[in-house]
């Protein structure tokens, strides 16, 4: 910080005081430039987290639709296998049921085996997709936590170097109101 340069004590919503064009930036104090750059970084984080969370939500919706379609195909297959088992049981040549009223055991060998294998592969693919989305959500959470911790350290260092112009307490309130810090994307985890 230059000797004699004005020191900003944050007391308004924007720490950068509306400095956005190059002419204003050239006449800004180092501390003002610091806050402009800091706000730009925070805005980039907000935009990235929002876009990533929206993409994860869209993938979850598509996954839920795929799971429902898969369940309908499994039910249709079990209904067809049940009808086939009843017909076969009437002629004493088909698979038996494990107990009264329960669906017949569907073998992966014999008639319909290719369909069963296809359903199993589809289920495996859906589980892998769900795991991938879950890992990506955890990565997003780690990104948020890492950036919040970094922001904390930068601002605490600022306050240590410039004790006459502390900003951490103010900026903490400012940042805590943003969606990427509040965790407004926790609905992804619950889906």
DRENFISE-458918 format. One line per 10 residues: number of its first residue (from 1); their letters; for each residue z, x, y of N, C-alpha, C, O. Coordinates in Angstrom, 1 decimal. Example, Ala and Ser with C-alpha at 12.3 -4.5 7.8 and 13.67 -1.06 7.14 Angstrom:
<rs>
1) as) 7.8 13.2 -5.7 7.8 12.3 -4.5 7.8 13.2 -3.3 8.5 14.2 -3.3; 7.1 12.8 -2.2 7.1 13.7 -1.1 7.9 12.9 0.0 8.0 13.4 1.1
</rs>
This chain:
<rs>
1) xxxxxxxxxx) 0.0 0.9 -1.2 0.0 0.0 0.0 0.0 0.9 1.2 0.8 1.8 1.3; -0.9 0.6 2.2 -1.0 1.4 3.4 0.3 1.2 4.2 0.8 0.1 4.3; 0.7 2.3 4.8 1.9 2.2 5.7 1.5 1.3 6.9 0.5 1.5 7.5; 2.4 0.4 7.2 2.2 -0.5 8.3 1.3 -1.7 8.0 1.1 -2.6 8.9; 0.7 -1.8 6.8 -0.1 -2.9 6.5 0.8 -4.1 6.3 1.9 -4.0 5.8; 0.3 -5.3 6.7 1.1 -6.5 6.6 1.4 -6.8 5.1 0.6 -6.5 4.2; 2.5 -7.3 4.8 3.0 -7.6 3.5 3.0 -9.2 3.4 3.5 -9.8 4.2; 2.4 -9.7 2.3 2.3 -11.1 2.1 3.5 -11.5 1.2 3.7 -10.9 0.1; 4.3 -12.4 1.7 5.3 -13.0 0.9 4.8 -14.4 0.5 4.7 -15.3 1.3; 4.5 -14.6 -0.8 3.9 -15.9 -1.2 4.7 -17.1 -0.9 5.9 -17.1 -1.3
11) xxxxxxxxxx) 4.1 -18.1 -0.3 4.8 -19.3 0.0 3.9 -20.5 0.0 4.2 -21.6 0.4; 2.7 -20.3 -0.5 1.7 -21.3 -0.5 1.0 -21.3 -1.9 1.2 -20.4 -2.6; 0.2 -22.4 -2.1 -0.4 -22.5 -3.5 -1.4 -21.4 -3.8 -1.4 -20.9 -4.9; -2.2 -20.9 -2.8 -3.1 -19.9 -3.1 -2.6 -18.6 -2.5 -2.4 -18.4 -1.3; -2.4 -17.6 -3.4 -1.9 -16.3 -2.9 -3.0 -15.5 -2.2 -2.7 -14.6 -1.5; -4.2 -15.9 -2.4 -5.3 -15.2 -1.8 -5.7 -15.6 -0.4 -6.6 -15.1 0.2; -5.0 -16.6 0.1 -5.2 -17.1 1.4 -6.7 -17.6 1.7 -7.1 -17.6 2.8; -7.4 -17.9 0.7 -8.8 -18.4 0.8 -9.8 -17.3 1.1 -10.8 -17.6 1.6; -9.5 -16.1 0.8 -10.4 -15.0 1.0 -11.4 -15.0 -0.2 -11.0 -14.6 -1.3; -12.6 -15.4 0.1 -13.6 -15.4 -1.0 -14.9 -14.7 -0.7 -15.6 -14.3 -1.6
21) xxxxxxxxxx) -15.3 -14.5 0.6 -16.5 -13.9 0.8 -16.3 -12.4 1.2 -15.2 -12.0 1.5; -17.3 -11.6 1.1 -17.2 -10.1 1.2 -16.7 -9.7 2.6 -16.0 -8.8 2.8; -17.1 -10.5 3.7 -16.6 -10.1 5.0 -15.1 -10.3 5.1 -14.4 -9.5 5.7; -14.6 -11.4 4.6 -13.2 -11.6 4.6 -12.4 -10.6 3.7 -11.4 -10.1 4.0; -13.1 -10.3 2.6 -12.4 -9.3 1.7 -12.4 -7.9 2.3 -11.4 -7.2 2.0; -13.4 -7.5 3.1 -13.4 -6.2 3.7 -12.3 -6.0 4.7 -11.8 -4.9 4.9; -11.9 -7.1 5.3 -10.8 -7.0 6.3 -9.4 -7.3 5.7 -8.4 -7.3 6.4; -9.4 -7.7 4.4 -8.1 -8.1 3.8 -7.3 -6.8 3.5 -7.8 -5.7 3.3; -6.0 -7.1 3.4 -5.1 -6.0 3.0 -5.2 -5.7 1.5 -5.8 -6.6 0.8; -4.8 -4.6 1.1 -4.8 -4.3 -0.4 -4.1 -5.4 -1.2 -4.5 -5.8 -2.3
31) xxxxxxxxxx) -3.0 -5.9 -0.6 -2.2 -6.9 -1.4 -3.0 -8.2 -1.4 -3.0 -8.9 -2.5; -3.7 -8.6 -0.4 -4.6 -9.8 -0.4 -5.7 -9.6 -1.4 -6.0 -10.5 -2.2; -6.3 -8.4 -1.5 -7.4 -8.2 -2.4 -6.8 -8.3 -3.9 -7.5 -8.8 -4.8; -5.6 -7.7 -4.0 -5.0 -7.8 -5.3 -4.8 -9.3 -5.8 -5.2 -9.6 -6.9; -4.4 -10.1 -4.9 -4.2 -11.5 -5.3 -5.5 -12.3 -5.5 -5.6 -13.1 -6.3; -6.6 -11.9 -4.7 -7.9 -12.5 -5.0 -8.4 -12.1 -6.4 -8.9 -13.0 -7.1; -8.3 -10.8 -6.7 -8.7 -10.4 -8.0 -7.9 -11.0 -9.1 -8.4 -11.4 -10.2; -6.6 -11.1 -8.9 -5.7 -11.7 -9.9 -6.0 -13.2 -10.1 -6.1 -13.6 -11.2; -6.3 -13.9 -9.0 -6.7 -15.3 -9.2 -8.0 -15.5 -9.9 -8.2 -16.4 -10.7; -8.9 -14.6 -9.6 -10.2 -14.6 -10.3 -10.0 -14.4 -11.8 -10.6 -15.1 -12.7
41) xxxxxxxxxx) -9.1 -13.5 -12.2 -8.9 -13.2 -13.6 -8.2 -14.4 -14.3 -8.6 -14.8 -15.4; -7.2 -15.0 -13.6 -6.6 -16.2 -14.1 -7.6 -17.3 -14.3 -7.5 -18.1 -15.3; -8.5 -17.5 -13.3 -9.5 -18.5 -13.4 -10.4 -18.3 -14.6 -10.8 -19.2 -15.3; -10.8 -17.0 -14.9 -11.6 -16.7 -16.0 -10.9 -17.0 -17.3 -11.5 -17.5 -18.3; -9.6 -16.7 -17.4 -8.8 -17.0 -18.6 -8.8 -18.5 -18.8 -9.0 -19.0 -19.9; -8.5 -19.3 -17.7 -8.5 -20.7 -17.8 -9.8 -21.3 -18.3 -9.8 -22.1 -19.2; -10.9 -20.8 -17.8 -12.2 -21.2 -18.2 -12.5 -20.9 -19.7 -13.0 -21.7 -20.4; -12.2 -19.7 -20.1 -12.4 -19.3 -21.5 -11.6 -20.1 -22.5 -12.1 -20.6 -23.5; -10.3 -20.3 -22.2 -9.4 -21.0 -23.0 -9.9 -22.5 -23.1 -9.9 -23.1 -24.2; -10.2 -23.1 -22.0 -10.7 -24.4 -22.0 -12.0 -24.6 -22.8 -12.1 -25.6 -23.6
51) xxxxxxxxxx) -12.9 -23.7 -22.6 -14.2 -23.8 -23.4 -13.9 -23.6 -24.9 -14.5 -24.3 -25.7; -13.1 -22.6 -25.2 -12.8 -22.4 -26.6 -12.1 -23.5 -27.3 -12.4 -23.9 -28.4; -11.1 -24.1 -26.6 -10.4 -25.3 -27.1 -11.3 -26.5 -27.3 -11.2 -27.2 -28.2; -12.2 -26.7 -26.3 -13.2 -27.8 -26.4 -14.1 -27.6 -27.6 -14.4 -28.5 -28.4; -14.5 -26.3 -27.9 -15.4 -26.1 -29.0 -14.6 -26.3 -30.3 -15.2 -26.8 -31.3; -13.4 -25.9 -30.4 -12.5 -26.1 -31.6 -12.3 -27.6 -31.8 -12.4 -28.1 -32.9; -12.1 -28.4 -30.7 -12.0 -29.8 -30.9 -13.2 -30.4 -31.4 -13.2 -31.3 -32.3; -14.4 -30.0 -30.9 -15.7 -30.6 -31.4 -15.9 -30.2 -32.9 -16.3 -31.1 -33.7; -15.5 -29.0 -33.3 -15.6 -28.6 -34.7 -14.7 -29.4 -35.6 -15.0 -29.7 -36.7; -13.5 -29.7 -35.1 -12.5 -30.5 -35.8 -13.0 -31.9 -36.0 -12.9 -32.5 -37.1
61) xxxxxxxxxx) -13.6 -32.5 -35.0 -14.2 -33.9 -35.1 -15.3 -33.9 -36.2 -15.3 -34.8 -37.0; -16.2 -32.9 -36.1 -17.2 -32.8 -37.1 -16.7 -32.6 -38.5 -17.2 -33.2 -39.5; -15.6 -31.8 -38.6 -15.0 -31.6 -39.9 -14.4 -32.8 -40.4 -14.5 -33.1 -41.6; -13.7 -33.6 -39.6 -13.1 -34.9 -40.0 -14.2 -35.8 -40.5 -14.0 -36.5 -41.5; -15.3 -35.9 -39.8 -16.4 -36.8 -40.2 -16.9 -36.3 -41.6 -17.1 -37.1 -42.5; -17.0 -35.0 -41.8 -17.5 -34.4 -43.0 -16.5 -34.7 -44.2 -16.9 -35.0 -45.3; -15.2 -34.6 -43.9 -14.2 -34.9 -44.9 -14.3 -36.4 -45.3 -14.2 -36.7 -46.5; -14.4 -37.3 -44.3 -14.5 -38.7 -44.7 -15.8 -39.0 -45.5 -15.7 -39.8 -46.5; -16.9 -38.4 -45.2 -18.1 -38.6 -46.0 -17.9 -38.0 -47.4 -18.3 -38.6 -48.3; -17.2 -36.9 -47.5 -16.9 -36.3 -48.8 -16.1 -37.2 -49.6 -16.3 -37.4 -50.8
71) xxxxxxxxxx) -15.0 -37.8 -49.0 -14.2 -38.7 -49.7 -14.9 -39.9 -50.2 -14.7 -40.4 -51.3; -15.8 -40.4 -49.4 -16.7 -41.6 -49.9 -17.5 -41.2 -51.1 -17.7 -42.0 -52.0; -18.1 -40.0 -51.0 -18.9 -39.5 -52.2 -18.1 -39.3 -53.4 -18.5 -39.7 -54.5; -16.9 -38.8 -53.3 -16.0 -38.6 -54.4 -15.6 -40.0 -55.0 -15.6 -40.2 -56.2; -15.3 -41.0 -54.1 -14.9 -42.3 -54.6 -16.1 -43.0 -55.3 -15.9 -43.6 -56.3; -17.3 -42.8 -54.7 -18.5 -43.4 -55.4 -18.7 -42.7 -56.7 -19.0 -43.4 -57.7; -18.5 -41.4 -56.8 -18.7 -40.7 -58.1 -17.6 -41.2 -59.1 -17.9 -41.4 -60.3; -16.4 -41.3 -58.7 -15.3 -41.8 -59.6 -15.6 -43.2 -60.0 -15.3 -43.6 -61.2; -16.1 -44.0 -59.1 -16.4 -45.4 -59.5 -17.5 -45.4 -60.5 -17.5 -46.2 -61.5; -18.5 -44.6 -60.3 -19.6 -44.5 -61.3 -19.1 -44.0 -62.6 -19.6 -44.5 -63.6
81) xxxxxxxxxx) -18.3 -43.0 -62.5 -17.8 -42.4 -63.8 -16.9 -43.4 -64.5 -16.9 -43.4 -65.7; -16.1 -44.2 -63.8 -15.3 -45.2 -64.4 -16.1 -46.3 -65.0 -15.8 -46.7 -66.2; -17.2 -46.7 -64.4 -18.1 -47.7 -65.0 -18.8 -47.1 -66.2 -18.9 -47.8 -67.2; -19.2 -45.9 -66.2 -19.8 -45.2 -67.3 -18.8 -45.1 -68.5 -19.1 -45.2 -69.6; -17.5 -44.8 -68.1 -16.5 -44.7 -69.2 -16.2 -46.0 -69.8 -16.0 -46.1 -71.0; -16.2 -47.1 -69.1 -16.0 -48.4 -69.6 -17.1 -48.8 -70.6 -16.9 -49.3 -71.7; -18.3 -48.5 -70.2 -19.5 -48.8 -71.0 -19.4 -47.9 -72.3 -19.7 -48.4 -73.4; -19.1 -46.7 -72.2 -19.0 -45.8 -73.3 -17.8 -46.2 -74.2 -17.9 -46.1 -75.4; -16.7 -46.6 -73.6 -15.5 -47.0 -74.4 -15.9 -48.3 -75.3 -15.4 -48.4 -76.4; -16.7 -49.1 -74.7 -17.0 -50.3 -75.4 -17.9 -50.0 -76.6 -17.9 -50.7 -77.6
91) xxxxxxxxxx) -18.6 -48.9 -76.6 -19.4 -48.5 -77.8 -18.6 -47.4 -78.6 -19.2 -46.8 -79.5; -17.3 -47.1 -78.3 -16.5 -46.1 -79.0 -17.1 -44.7 -78.9 -16.9 -44.0 -79.9; -17.9 -44.4 -77.9 -18.5 -43.1 -77.8 -18.1 -42.3 -76.6 -18.6 -41.2 -76.4; -17.3 -42.8 -75.6 -17.2 -42.2 -74.3 -15.8 -41.6 -74.2 -15.0 -41.6 -75.0; -15.6 -41.0 -73.0 -14.3 -40.4 -72.7 -13.2 -41.4 -72.5 -13.5 -42.6 -72.2; -12.0 -41.1 -72.8 -10.9 -42.0 -72.8 -10.2 -41.9 -71.4 -10.3 -40.8 -70.8; -9.5 -42.9 -71.1 -8.7 -42.8 -69.9 -7.3 -42.2 -70.3 -6.9 -42.4 -71.4; -6.7 -41.6 -69.3 -5.4 -40.9 -69.6 -4.3 -41.9 -69.8 -3.4 -41.7 -70.6; -4.4 -43.0 -69.1 -3.4 -44.1 -69.2 -4.0 -45.4 -68.7 -5.0 -45.3 -68.0; -3.5 -46.5 -69.0 -4.1 -47.8 -68.6 -4.2 -47.8 -67.0 -3.2 -47.6 -66.3
101) xxxxxxxxxx) -5.3 -48.2 -66.6 -5.5 -48.4 -65.1 -5.9 -47.1 -64.4 -6.3 -47.2 -63.2; -5.7 -45.9 -64.9 -6.0 -44.7 -64.2 -7.5 -44.4 -64.4 -8.1 -44.8 -65.4; -8.1 -43.6 -63.4 -9.5 -43.3 -63.6 -9.7 -42.4 -64.7 -8.8 -41.7 -65.1; -10.9 -42.4 -65.3 -11.2 -41.6 -66.4 -11.2 -40.1 -66.0 -11.5 -39.8 -64.8; -11.0 -39.2 -66.9 -11.1 -37.8 -66.6 -12.6 -37.5 -66.5 -13.4 -37.9 -67.4; -13.0 -36.9 -65.5 -14.4 -36.5 -65.3 -14.6 -35.1 -65.6 -14.0 -34.2 -65.0; -15.4 -34.8 -66.6 -15.6 -33.5 -67.1 -16.7 -32.8 -66.2 -17.6 -33.4 -65.7; -16.5 -31.5 -66.1 -17.5 -30.7 -65.4 -18.6 -30.3 -66.3 -19.5 -29.6 -65.9; -18.5 -30.8 -67.6 -19.6 -30.5 -68.6 -20.1 -31.9 -69.0 -19.3 -32.8 -69.3; -21.4 -32.0 -69.2 -21.9 -33.3 -69.7 -22.6 -34.0 -68.6 -22.9 -33.4 -67.5
111) xxxxxxxxxx) -22.8 -35.3 -68.7 -23.5 -36.1 -67.7 -22.7 -36.1 -66.4 -21.5 -36.3 -66.4; -23.4 -35.9 -65.4 -22.8 -35.9 -64.0 -22.1 -34.5 -63.7 -21.5 -34.4 -62.6; -22.3 -33.5 -64.5 -21.6 -32.3 -64.3 -22.1 -31.6 -63.0 -21.3 -31.0 -62.3; -23.4 -31.7 -62.8 -24.0 -31.0 -61.6 -23.4 -31.7 -60.4 -23.2 -31.0 -59.4; -23.3 -33.0 -60.4 -22.7 -33.7 -59.3 -21.3 -33.3 -59.0 -20.8 -33.2 -57.9; -20.5 -33.2 -60.1 -19.1 -32.8 -60.0 -19.0 -31.4 -59.4 -18.2 -31.1 -58.5; -19.8 -30.5 -59.8 -19.9 -29.1 -59.3 -20.3 -29.1 -57.8 -19.7 -28.3 -57.0; -21.2 -30.0 -57.5 -21.6 -30.1 -56.1 -20.5 -30.6 -55.2 -20.2 -30.1 -54.1; -19.7 -31.6 -55.7 -18.6 -32.1 -55.0 -17.5 -31.1 -54.8 -16.8 -31.0 -53.8; -17.3 -30.3 -55.9 -16.3 -29.2 -55.8 -16.7 -28.1 -54.8 -15.8 -27.6 -54.1
121) xxxxxxxxxx) -17.9 -27.8 -54.8 -18.4 -26.8 -53.9 -18.3 -27.3 -52.4 -18.0 -26.6 -51.5; -18.6 -28.6 -52.3 -18.5 -29.2 -50.9 -17.1 -29.2 -50.5 -16.8 -28.9 -49.3; -16.1 -29.5 -51.3 -14.7 -29.5 -51.0 -14.3 -28.1 -50.6 -13.5 -27.9 -49.7; -14.7 -27.1 -51.4 -14.4 -25.7 -51.1 -14.9 -25.3 -49.7 -14.2 -24.6 -49.0; -16.1 -25.7 -49.4 -16.7 -25.4 -48.1 -15.9 -26.1 -47.0 -15.7 -25.4 -45.9; -15.5 -27.3 -47.2 -14.7 -28.0 -46.2 -13.3 -27.3 -46.0 -12.8 -27.2 -44.8; -12.7 -26.9 -47.1 -11.4 -26.1 -46.9 -11.6 -24.8 -46.2 -10.8 -24.5 -45.4; -12.7 -24.1 -46.5 -13.0 -22.8 -45.8 -13.2 -23.1 -44.3 -12.7 -22.3 -43.5; -13.9 -24.1 -44.0 -14.2 -24.5 -42.6 -12.8 -24.8 -41.9 -12.6 -24.3 -40.7; -12.0 -25.6 -42.5 -10.7 -25.9 -41.9 -9.8 -24.6 -41.7 -9.2 -24.5 -40.7
131) xxxxxxxxxx) -9.9 -23.7 -42.7 -9.1 -22.5 -42.6 -9.7 -21.6 -41.4 -8.9 -21.1 -40.6; -11.0 -21.6 -41.3 -11.6 -20.8 -40.2 -11.2 -21.4 -38.8 -10.8 -20.6 -37.9; -11.3 -22.7 -38.7 -10.9 -23.3 -37.4 -9.4 -23.1 -37.2 -9.0 -22.8 -36.0; -8.6 -23.1 -38.2 -7.1 -22.8 -38.0 -6.9 -21.4 -37.6 -6.1 -21.1 -36.7; -7.6 -20.4 -38.2 -7.5 -19.0 -37.7 -7.9 -18.9 -36.3 -7.3 -18.1 -35.5; -9.0 -19.5 -35.9 -9.5 -19.4 -34.6 -8.6 -20.0 -33.6 -8.4 -19.5 -32.5; -7.9 -21.1 -34.0 -6.9 -21.7 -33.1 -5.7 -20.7 -32.9 -5.2 -20.5 -31.8; -5.3 -20.0 -34.0 -4.2 -19.0 -33.9 -4.6 -17.9 -33.0 -3.8 -17.3 -32.3; -5.9 -17.5 -33.2 -6.4 -16.4 -32.3 -6.4 -16.8 -30.8 -6.0 -16.0 -30.0; -6.7 -18.1 -30.6 -6.7 -18.6 -29.2 -5.2 -18.6 -28.7 -5.0 -18.2 -27.5
141) xxxxxxxxxx) -4.3 -19.0 -29.5 -2.9 -18.9 -29.1 -2.4 -17.5 -28.8 -1.7 -17.2 -27.9; -2.9 -16.6 -29.7 -2.5 -15.2 -29.5 -3.1 -14.6 -28.1 -2.5 -13.9 -27.4; -4.4 -15.1 -27.9 -5.0 -14.7 -26.6 -4.2 -15.2 -25.4 -4.0 -14.4 -24.4; -3.8 -16.4 -25.5 -3.0 -17.0 -24.4 -1.7 -16.3 -24.2 -1.3 -15.9 -23.1; -1.0 -16.0 -25.3 0.3 -15.3 -25.2 0.1 -13.9 -24.7 0.9 -13.5 -23.9; -0.9 -13.2 -25.2 -1.1 -11.9 -24.7 -1.4 -11.8 -23.2 -0.9 -11.0 -22.5; -2.3 -12.7 -22.7 -2.6 -12.7 -21.3 -1.4 -13.2 -20.5 -1.3 -12.6 -19.3; -0.6 -14.1 -20.9 0.6 -14.5 -20.2 1.5 -13.3 -20.1 2.1 -13.0 -19.0; 1.7 -12.6 -21.2 2.6 -11.4 -21.2 2.0 -10.3 -20.2 2.8 -9.7 -19.5; 0.7 -10.1 -20.3 0.1 -9.1 -19.4 0.3 -9.5 -17.9 0.6 -8.7 -17.1
151) xxxxxxxxxx) 0.1 -10.8 -17.6 0.3 -11.3 -16.3 1.7 -11.1 -15.8 2.0 -10.7 -14.7; 2.6 -11.4 -16.7 4.0 -11.2 -16.4 4.3 -9.7 -16.0 5.0 -9.4 -15.1; 3.8 -8.8 -16.9 4.1 -7.4 -16.6 3.4 -6.9 -15.3 4.1 -6.1 -14.6; 2.2 -7.3 -15.1 1.6 -6.9 -13.8 2.4 -7.4 -12.6 2.6 -6.6 -11.7; 2.8 -8.6 -12.6 3.5 -9.2 -11.5 4.9 -8.6 -11.3 5.4 -8.4 -10.2; 5.5 -8.3 -12.4 6.8 -7.7 -12.4 6.7 -6.3 -11.8 7.6 -5.8 -11.1; 5.6 -5.5 -12.2 5.4 -4.2 -11.7 5.1 -4.3 -10.2 5.6 -3.5 -9.4; 4.4 -5.3 -9.8 4.2 -5.5 -8.4 5.5 -5.7 -7.6 5.7 -5.1 -6.6; 6.4 -6.5 -8.2 7.6 -6.7 -7.5 8.5 -5.5 -7.5 9.3 -5.3 -6.5; 8.4 -4.6 -8.5 9.2 -3.4 -8.5 8.7 -2.4 -7.4 9.4 -1.8 -6.8
161) xxxxxxxxxx) 7.3 -2.4 -7.3 6.7 -1.5 -6.3 6.8 -2.0 -4.9 6.9 -1.2 -3.9; 6.8 -3.3 -4.7 6.9 -3.9 -3.4 8.1 -4.9 -3.4 7.9 -6.1 -3.4; 9.3 -4.4 -3.3 10.5 -5.3 -3.4 10.6 -6.2 -2.2 11.3 -7.2 -2.2; 9.9 -5.8 -1.1 10.0 -6.7 0.1 9.0 -7.9 0.0 9.1 -8.8 0.9; 8.2 -7.9 -1.0 7.2 -9.0 -1.1 7.1 -9.4 -2.5 6.0 -9.3 -3.2; 8.2 -9.9 -3.1 8.2 -10.4 -4.5 7.2 -11.6 -4.7 7.2 -12.5 -3.8; 6.5 -11.6 -5.8 5.6 -12.7 -6.0 5.8 -13.3 -7.4 5.2 -14.4 -7.7; 6.5 -12.6 -8.3 6.5 -13.1 -9.7 7.1 -14.5 -9.8 6.5 -15.4 -10.5; 8.2 -14.8 -9.1 8.8 -16.2 -9.2 7.8 -17.2 -8.7 7.7 -18.3 -9.4; 7.2 -17.0 -7.6 6.2 -17.9 -7.1 5.0 -18.1 -8.0 4.6 -19.2 -8.4
171) xxxxxxxxxx) 4.5 -16.9 -8.4 3.2 -17.0 -9.3 3.5 -17.6 -10.6 2.6 -18.2 -11.3; 4.7 -17.4 -11.1 5.1 -18.0 -12.4 5.0 -19.5 -12.3 4.5 -20.1 -13.3; 5.5 -20.1 -11.3 5.4 -21.5 -11.1 3.9 -21.9 -11.0 3.5 -22.9 -11.5; 3.1 -21.1 -10.2 1.7 -21.4 -10.0 1.0 -21.4 -11.4 0.2 -22.3 -11.7; 1.2 -20.4 -12.2 0.5 -20.2 -13.5 1.0 -21.2 -14.5 0.3 -21.7 -15.3; 2.3 -21.5 -14.5 2.9 -22.4 -15.5 2.3 -23.8 -15.4 2.4 -24.6 -16.3; 1.7 -24.1 -14.3 1.1 -25.4 -14.1 -0.3 -25.5 -14.7 -0.9 -26.6 -14.7; -0.9 -24.4 -15.2 -2.2 -24.4 -15.6 -2.3 -24.8 -17.1 -1.4 -24.5 -17.9; -3.4 -25.4 -17.5 -3.5 -25.9 -18.9 -3.4 -24.8 -19.9 -2.8 -25.0 -21.0; -4.0 -23.6 -19.7 -3.9 -22.6 -20.7 -2.5 -22.1 -20.9 -2.3 -21.5 -22.0
181) xxxxxxxxxx) -1.6 -22.2 -20.0 -0.2 -21.8 -20.2 0.6 -22.9 -20.8 1.4 -22.7 -21.7; 0.3 -24.1 -20.3 1.1 -25.3 -20.8 0.8 -25.6 -22.2 1.6 -26.3 -22.9; -0.3 -25.2 -22.7 -0.7 -25.5 -24.1 -1.2 -26.8 -24.3 -0.9 -27.5 -25.3; -2.0 -27.3 -23.3 -2.6 -28.6 -23.4 -3.6 -28.8 -24.6 -4.1 -29.9 -24.9; -3.8 -27.7 -25.3 -4.7 -27.8 -26.5 -3.9 -27.8 -27.8 -4.5 -27.5 -28.8; -2.7 -28.1 -27.8 -1.9 -28.2 -29.0 -2.3 -29.3 -29.9 -2.0 -29.3 -31.1; -3.1 -30.2 -29.4 -3.6 -31.3 -30.3 -4.5 -30.7 -31.4 -4.7 -31.4 -32.4; -5.1 -29.6 -31.1 -6.0 -29.0 -32.1 -5.1 -28.6 -33.3 -5.5 -28.8 -34.5; -3.9 -28.1 -33.1 -3.0 -27.7 -34.2 -2.6 -28.9 -35.0 -2.4 -28.8 -36.2; -2.4 -30.0 -34.4 -1.9 -31.2 -35.1 -3.0 -32.0 -35.9 -2.7 -32.8 -36.7
191) x) -4.3 -31.6 -35.6 -5.4 -32.4 -36.2 -5.5 -31.9 -37.7 -6.4 -32.5 -38.4
</rs>
